[in-house]
Amino acid sequence: MHRPVRREDREISSENAEALLIKGIHGVLATTGDDGQPYAVPLNYVYHDRCIYFHCAVEGMKLDNIKMNPAVSFCVVGETQVLPGKFATQYESAVAFGVAAEVDEEEKRMALFKILEKYSPDYIEGGTKYINGSFDKVAVVRVDVQHLTGKARR
């Protein structure tokens, strides 16, 4: 179903693609609307146990699209450097394909704490209060990664 990476000389191992998902700061989630229109949105996330977790509002286009068609892709771009004199760019990227779904309360709490640990490790106490105070105002989505590719030009 998935095509092989066209530039095999730039393909990175699945371990390196996973490492990029772990260290990435933000990614871009791509969904499809009920009219077939693609929708891509940047977001913060955490990668844990071969799953991508992110939080969002309890209603909106992302959730509507996921409920209609749970097949998604997610892209993370790591370090880049434009090489103007060579008309090229050094880069590293990973693209995950998977199935997305909103999670239950127990998994939601776990994911929110993983996101807190990733983005605000020095503010766990305050972040815990924030999570508890806004728990019912957010949704958490898990993307079960089914296929992962990565490329780099270094």
C-alpha positions in Angstrom: 0.0 0.0 0.0 2.8 2.4 0.8 5.3 3.4 -1.8 9.0 2.9 -1.1 11.0 6.0 -0.5 12.0 7.3 -4.0 15.5 8.5 -3.0 16.8 5.3 -1.3 20.1 7.0 -0.8 18.4 9.5 1.6 16.2 7.0 3.4 17.0 6.7 7.2 16.4 3.7 9.3 13.1 3.2 11.2 15.1 3.7 14.4 16.3 7.1 13.2 12.8 8.1 12.1 11.5 7.1 15.5 14.2 9.1 17.2 13.2 12.1 15.1 9.5 11.7 16.3 10.7 11.6 19.9 12.9 14.7 19.7 10.6 16.7 17.3 9.1 19.9 18.7 6.1 20.1 16.5 4.6 18.1 13.6 1.9 18.5 11.0 -1.2 16.3 11.1 -3.0 15.7 7.8 -6.6 14.6 7.7 -9.3 14.5 5.0 -12.6 16.3 5.2 -16.0 14.8 4.2 -15.7 16.6 0.9 -12.3 15.0 0.1 -10.4 18.2 0.9 -7.1 17.6 2.6 -6.5 19.5 5.9 -3.0 19.8 7.4 -2.5 21.5 10.8 0.7 22.0 12.8 0.6 20.9 16.4 2.5 19.9 19.5 2.6 16.2 20.3 4.3 13.5 22.1 5.5 10.1 20.7 5.0 7.2 23.2 4.9 3.4 22.6 4.7 3.8 18.8 1.8 6.2 19.1 1.5 9.9 18.6 -0.6 11.8 21.1 -1.9 15.4 20.8 -4.5 17.5 22.5 -7.1 19.7 20.9 -10.5 21.4 21.5 -13.4 19.0 22.1 -14.9 20.0 18.8 -13.5 21.2 15.5 -12.3 20.3 12.1 -9.6 17.9 13.2 -12.0 15.8 15.3 -14.7 15.9 12.6 -12.3 14.7 10.0 -10.9 12.0 12.2 -14.4 10.7 13.1 -15.3 10.6 9.4 -12.0 9.1 8.2 -9.5 8.0 10.9 -6.6 7.5 8.3 -4.1 10.2 8.9 -0.5 11.1 8.2 1.9 13.1 10.4 5.1 14.8 9.4 8.0 16.0 11.5 10.9 18.1 10.2 14.0 18.0 12.3 17.1 20.1 11.7 17.4 21.9 8.4 20.0 24.2 6.8 19.7 25.9 3.5 22.8 25.6 1.4 22.4 28.6 -1.0 25.5 28.1 -3.0 24.7 24.5 -3.6 21.0 25.2 -4.4 20.1 22.5 -1.8 19.0 22.0 1.8 20.3 19.7 4.4 17.3 18.2 6.3 15.8 15.3 8.2 12.2 14.3 8.2 9.9 11.5 9.3 6.4 10.8 8.0 4.1 8.5 9.9 0.9 6.9 8.6 -1.7 5.6 10.9 -5.2 5.5 12.4 -6.4 8.2 14.8 -9.0 8.1 17.5 -10.0 10.0 20.6 -8.8 8.3 23.8 -10.6 7.4 27.0 -10.1 9.3 30.3 -7.3 7.2 31.7 -5.2 7.3 28.5 -6.1 11.0 28.1 -4.6 11.8 31.5 -1.4 9.8 30.7 -1.0 11.5 27.4 -1.5 15.0 28.9 1.2 14.3 31.5 3.6 13.0 28.8 3.0 16.2 26.9 3.6 18.2 30.1 6.9 16.3 30.7 8.0 17.0 27.1 7.2 20.7 26.9 7.3 21.9 30.5 9.5 19.6 32.5 10.4 22.3 35.0 6.7 23.1 35.7 5.2 19.7 36.6 3.4 21.0 39.7 1.8 23.9 37.9 1.1 21.9 34.8 -0.6 19.2 36.9 -3.0 21.9 38.3 -3.5 23.2 34.8 -4.4 19.7 33.5 -6.8 19.0 36.3 -8.5 22.4 35.8 -8.9 22.0 32.1 -9.3 18.2 31.8 -12.9 18.4 30.5 -12.2 21.2 28.1 -9.7 19.2 25.9 -9.7 16.1 23.8 -6.7 13.8 23.3 -6.2 11.9 20.1 -3.9 8.9 19.7 -2.4 8.0 16.3 -1.5 4.3 16.1 1.5 4.4 13.8 1.2 1.7 11.2 4.0 2.8 8.8 6.9 5.1 9.3 9.5 6.5 6.8 12.3 8.9 7.1 14.6 10.8 4.9 17.7 13.0 5.4 20.3 14.9 3.4 23.2 15.5 5.7 
